[in-house]
Amino acid sequence: MRRIEVTYGDRPGYVFVRPLRGDDEESVVDADTWSAIALVDRLLVDVAGAACAPGEAAALSAADRDQVLAAVYRAELGDRVASTVTCPACAAQFDLDFRLSALCAAIRPEPEVATAGAAGRYFLADGTELRVPTGHDELAAAMSPDPEHTLAARCRLSGDADDATIAAVLERIAPLVSTELDAVCPECGHAHLVRFDVQPFLLARLLAERDQRLTEVHRLARGYGWSLSEILSLPRSRRRAYVELIEREQVVR
């Protein structure tokens, strides 16, 4: 079980998550916010005093949920984030990597853009009162014909600040685990920016591993005679360790 600090919104404190299991990985069907909230809900552990319990992941701020997903990524997939990038100028592909811990350490809110109030409230210079968006707000905005306006309207508690101003301020007081990375094509030298967002990146990685999980399940079922539910209930790291043992034995033979 891991303890992760959450600092934004009206639920500061800590949340507790268990290791990722095969059934958690298989539950991911998309890389959107709905899937991210559902995954966090599955991983949350009911601990006395926790800021958020199972079934309450949508109450977390978007920024805090990103911190949870980043912690899950680092624990389960490692600190190094690697991706293959396609150059927009010459279409050549090359590898780009960085340390997620370094990105998380570099992400800092900018409290000077708003005055903090009680329970996750903030005040702008013109008197507009805001709160940081939660998963509930994001899901409501996703169902709206005008997501940006809907999100701003839900987060604006009073005042007249426009949607663009609210969006810009929220991004600075409750930043997501995202960044634009400088990339230079080794083939043609073209420099461009590559966007990284931890939520879609993690979920897309789990989706891309579906065939690999199928192979792992097959090997464990043949090797140990375990049922599908038994295999998928194993923590991800334990499942892969068992598969590695089987593969080592096959090499020795």
Secondary structure by P-SEA (a helix, b strand, c coil): cbbbbbccccccbbbbbccccaaaaaacccccaaaaaaaaaaaccccccccccccccccccaaaaaaaaaaaaaaccccbbbbbbbcccccbbbbbcccaaaaaaacccccccccccccbbbbcccbbbbbbbcaaaaaaaaacccaaaaaaaaacccccccaaaaaaaaaaaccccbbbbbbbccccbbbbbbbbbaaaaaaaaaaaaaaaaaaaaaaaaaaccccaaaaaaccaaaaaaaaaaaaaaaaac
